Amino acid sequence: METYTVQPAKAVRGEIAVPGDKSISHRSIMLGSIAQGTTTVRGFLRGEDNLSTLNAFQALGVAVEDDGETLRIEGKGLHGLAEPFDILDCGNSGTSIRLMTGLLAGQRFFSILTGDRYLRNRPMRRVIEPLARMGATIFGRAGGDRAPLAIVGRELTGIDHASPVASAQVKSALMLAGLYAAGATTITEPHLSRDHSERMFRHFGADIEILATGVRVRGGRELQGRDIVVPGDISSAAFFMVAALIVPGSELLIRGVGVNPTRTGILDILTAMGASIELVDCREVSGEPVADILIRSSRLRGIEIGGDLVPRAIDEFPVICVAAALAEGRTIVRDARELRVKETDRIAAMAANLRKAGVAVVETEDGMEIEGGERLLGGSFESFGDHRIAMSMLVAGLAAEGEVAVSDVECIATSFPNFTELLARVAAR
């Protein structure tokens, strides 16, 4: 296991661009592969998770050219994918396995999806049960709740599904299955999750209707290849936003970041905590809002976070916990039970690491309470095999009183291959 060490920083300064949005990169491969004609993708995130999706669709017979800057996907149409010769390996990617389960359920062949030891321990029943109601035949370990998943493609029928959780992965899996289903598939949520799938379905010409609390997809319409420019990932930018906020004397500009309203919970949370954040040069790219983000170091205060803010910032909570640990007063996180079924139990993982850094933390069933202060202790911390835990603790190290070492950092490559390089570039010593 590789360990990475950071020293306290005097400031975080400069101008950077973060890699392309992970969620949009996954979806560009999936929809481009089942569309008719050619799809080009610029800004594709070449992290391990997205490469897992790319490799899987190549194994399904899709031709993809990559010149290092642009992907050129030769779409096969809705029913042009080929039965894979081998098991499809999704690596560590929950997005890959859950969305592909929905897509493959409507194919006319047999397929098996698996992943690494972390992914094989993540729950899948939340996707498999509604797909079974659509007519899908899917087998898995633990009564169908764990990968590997064996999928026998069948004709599907649209359903109305009221999801008990706000999950873009569940919603998107059912939307993809809905492309193959007879009639309409309607998915509603208690709070609206990120809408990248809805925007991209519309971009590719799917028969889609946006509802007040969800989305409806009608099956049977062929998609058409499109040109896509992937904006910078706000989840990746979040680490550098918090870094600039917690290290005094900092000013950082992050260029070309996606600011989709269903993903900007991090901006709302940090602003409520007193952060100096400014959106510059707002524009639209391939149907997604984009802006440059200017951050200046700020004196943060604890707040309460819950309700519909949670799904809009679900991936950013580990680094939000770091901001809370250095804020004045108490930060309370609630309605975030979903964090317990990510790459690791992120509530337990961040609570354990922050306690080692001298922070008072109380875990709750669906969140945590963090007593902020003016210092963090250095030391050795664990990633728990989770890329966002690893990066969050390295950011914490910039504002710690001593050296911070984080173990098992290879996982960072799943979403942000050049993270440590960028961190070293902007952290003044």
Secondary structure by P-SEA (a helix, b strand, c coil): cbbbbbcccccccccccccccaaaaaaaaaaaaacccbbbbccccccaaaaaaaaaaaaabbbbbbcccbbbbbcccccccccccbbbbbcccaaaaaaaaaaaccccccccccccccccccccaaaaaaaaaabbbbbbccccccccbbbbccbbbbbbbbcccccaaaaaaaaaaaaacccbbbbbcccccccaaaaaaaaaccccccccccccccccbbbbbbbbbbccccccaaaaaaaaaaccbbbbbbcccccccccaaaaaaaaaaccccccccccccccbbbbbbbbcccbbbbbbbbcccccccccaaaaaaaaaaacccbbbbcccccccccccaaaaaaaaaaaaabbbbbbcccccccccccccccccccccccaaaaaaaaaaaaacccbbbbcccccccccccaaaaaaaaaccc
